[in-house]
Amino acid sequence: MQNPFKKQQNVKSENIESSGMNKNTQVREGYQRYVGKKLFFLFSMLVLVIFLSAFIVTIGPLEISVTEVYKILLSSLFPGYFTNEGLTSQIVLNIRLPRIIAGIMAGFGLGVCGCVMQAVLKNPLASPFTLGISSGANFGVAVAAVMGVGVIGGPYLLVGNAFLFSMLCALFIIALANFKGATSETLILAGIAINYLFSSLSDLCRYFATDEQLRIMVSWGMGDLSAFSWSNFSILLGVFVFCTPLLYLKANDLNIMAIGDENAKSLGIDTNRVRMFTMLLASLLIATVVCFTGTIAFIGLVAPHMARMV
């Protein structure tokens, strides 16, 4: 005869196992729904970007309809099936489209670098320009515009100077971070000091600038995509392809470092090396974006927070 107490115990254990399996199933299904919603949102945003880009192409001195824009884009992909007007096609493909692509890539790059800076500096208000990169680039452009002095001549005079001075600012901050006792607050304060220093020097250059030189400096400082062309695209794309995957590989290390350097070190992460490596890559990406597009503020600060809300 079976012991009723043992039978009752077996029934309880079976109920516990079944309830545990149900909870695991519910958690798995909830996670799948969560991932599905995120993927749907990202796909929707991608479609929205495509439609908005096509609409923005229509804006300009020459009015072009959205239908014409799509015909021109399709004719470039399938030359034998769609026709387009020569002048309109040149305006869309060689003038407006490169600027839109530059704007999208600039927003993407500044968002990624803003996320890295906020993680490295442990400050939610940090941005890609916290290290003084934008003010350094502004001063480089001012020197090129007023004095005509630069590391590269010709059409890349402004771009070369902006890149050089922005990287000098970033390398100074990175070197400062190697000192013992250097904290996140130290790096932020040093970045603010560099920002004010180069802003003052840029103002001094503006004082001696002519009207045309002043126009170049102000236009570049406000963020200007008009000079971007397909010849610059390969440079910007190459830096993106090099920096973005490497930063993504360090994402887990940065997430662990967010809970504290001591905890990260206990898990075998070399925090100093990760910090230097990610700051260097982010600085390279920021400097490349800034030298081609000018100073585009606020995106690098807000984009990481918007991404976390999704």
ABEGO torsion letter per residue (X at the ends): XBBAAAAAAAAAAAAAAAAAAAAAAAAAAAAAAAAAAAAAAAAAAAAAAAAAAAAAAABEABBBBAAAAAAAAAAAABAAABBBBAAAAAAAAAAAAAAAAAAAAAAAAAAAAAAAAAAAAGBAABBAAAAGAAAAAAAAAAAAAAAGBBABBEAAAAAAAAAAAAAAAAAAAAAAAABBGBBAAAAAAAAAAAAAAAAAAAAAAAAABBAAAAAAAAAAAAEBAAABBAAAAAAAAAAAAAAAAAAAAAAAAAAAAAAEAAAAAAAGBBAAAAAAAAAAAAAAAAAAAAAAAEBBBGAAAAAAAAAAAX
